[in-house]
Amino acid sequence: MAEQTKYLLDESDMPTQWYNIVPDLPEPPPPPLNPGTGQPIGPEDLAPLFPMGLIQQEVSTDSYIDIPEAVLDVYRLWRPSPLYRARRLEKALGTPAHIYYKYEGVSPAGSHKPNTAVPQAYYNSVEGVTKLTTETGAGQWGTALAFACSLFDIDCEIWQVRASYDQKPYRKSMMEVFGGTVHPSPSELTEIGRKILADTPDTPGSLGIAISEAVEVAASHEDTRYALGSVLNHVLLHQTVIGEEAIAQMAMAGETPDLIVGCVGGGSNFGGLAFPFIRENLAGNLDCEILAVEPAACPTLTRGVYAYDFGDTAGMTPMMKMHTIGHDFVPDPIHAGGLRYHGMSPLLSHVYELGLMKAESRHQSECFAAGVEFARNEGIVPAPEPTHALAAAIDEAKKCIETGEEKVILTALCGHGHLDLAAYDKYLAGEVEDYEYPQERIDDALTRLPNLDL
Ligand SMILES: *Cc1c(COP(=O)(O)O)cnc(C)c1O
């Protein structure tokens, strides 16, 4: 019999609930604080930015939340997504390890981002919101939200980090095809943008700055709300469809993972894959190592501090306890734009502090090498972000050559790299630089963490 490489669920087996890890954790995560009072925020603090449907999910302590039928209908355009076993990569490496990847590049935006863009647009539309603002780094999130907004008849205005606006013109085209309006950030359209441009006209921008711009516009317009593509609890919640499907698909393959490895920017694709497996670890059904991989140029988990910080550069968002390298961090221009956020999901940071997962960092050139090796064997050009996880998966698989261990490795291939080919060009031309983030810059940025002696 031919060896099976692809595991597909029927549409009827698609998850109908999102999984909330919070009630299963041994301790609850620390609450977000109001920047003015230093007190835990209430729903009313978030109401200028988010619809109540999402705020309820943000603070929910229910283990499962039903996915609305209108959202399931859209999910069915590309879900359930496939799980593959990377048999050709295993052979090329000569490893006895079994490497599986859950592929989210089959979505309309080419990444996992529509898993949350669609419910976010849906909950806003049912509450009468007519416009959503957002930021985008690599352009993945902006594309996903523009797509989702077009389905629910909402205007979508996007601030794209300057560096990626210049590097990735086709992302802008895609956002515009879906009906979005795109501005480079910082822009002259907001107070914070004008201020930053006056101080540093040549700034490449950052996610923190772009968030400030999008939040400023949403907070000052009645019918406008803001949408965030990662970091927040409700975003990680929506992404758990990835892990729930993967559990069912690993069962089809007759295997249980020994290692789950994924890339982390704000933590959403990783949390989405890992949380349902951590639930099984906590219940004693599984004993699986969970490993997050971040870029050495933006090392929030491995070198940041666990402290209250703002989600944006201007300090307009609630303060969240998270792994951070400082809210005014401006990253070096690595190609994995989706991994350049100064903070880490507070929920994932908490899970990390509880010792339920590990983290490491990697330089981009070795990640591109892994991406190319993967592409030449598996036929998919990965986005630069998941090549961080692939590099770690390949290293683990190579270790098994000596030990002979048939380790089962599962990774999230959270997006394809069809709009990142300019970055691959640079890599193939030997022009990709590695950046070690200097300790002085971290120490300096941390001196500007919010002062909690209010
Ligand atoms: C946005 C993005 C990321 C980083 O975001 P997470 O919330 O950490 O998942 C990683 N990979 C791809 C392909 C992305 O689009």
The ligand as an SDF file (V2000), in Angstrom:
LIG
                    3D

 15 15  0  0  0  0  0  0  0  0999 V2000
    1.2230   37.0470   11.4530 C   0  0  0  0  0  0  0  0  0  0  0  0
    2.0120   35.8740   11.1620 C   0  0  0  0  0  0  0  0  0  0  0  0
    2.8490   35.3030   12.1300 C   0  0  0  0  0  0  0  0  0  0  0  0
    3.0610   35.8760   13.5050 C   0  0  0  0  0  0  0  0  0  0  0  0
    1.9280   35.9870   14.2770 O   0  0  0  0  0  0  0  0  0  0  0  0
    1.5480   34.9600   15.4240 P   0  0  0  0  0  0  0  0  0  0  0  0
    0.4260   35.6450   16.1100 O   0  0  0  0  0  0  0  0  0  0  0  0
    2.7280   34.7670   16.3070 O   0  0  0  0  0  0  0  0  0  0  0  0
    1.1280   33.7160   14.7600 O   0  0  0  0  0  0  0  0  0  0  0  0
    3.5410   34.1670   11.7880 C   0  0  0  0  0  0  0  0  0  0  0  0
    3.4290   33.6110   10.5830 N   0  0  0  0  0  0  0  0  0  0  0  0
    2.6410   34.1230    9.6210 C   0  0  0  0  0  0  0  0  0  0  0  0
    2.5830   33.4490    8.2990 C   0  0  0  0  0  0  0  0  0  0  0  0
    1.9040   35.2710    9.8730 C   0  0  0  0  0  0  0  0  0  0  0  0
    1.1050   35.7730    8.9440 O   0  0  0  0  0  0  0  0  0  0  0  0
  1  2  1  0
  2  3  1  0
  2 14  2  0
  3  4  1  0
  3 10  2  0
  4  5  1  0
  5  6  1  0
  6  7  2  0
  6  8  1  0
  6  9  1  0
 10 11  1  0
 11 12  2  0
 12 13  1  0
 12 14  1  0
 14 15  1  0
M  END
$$$$
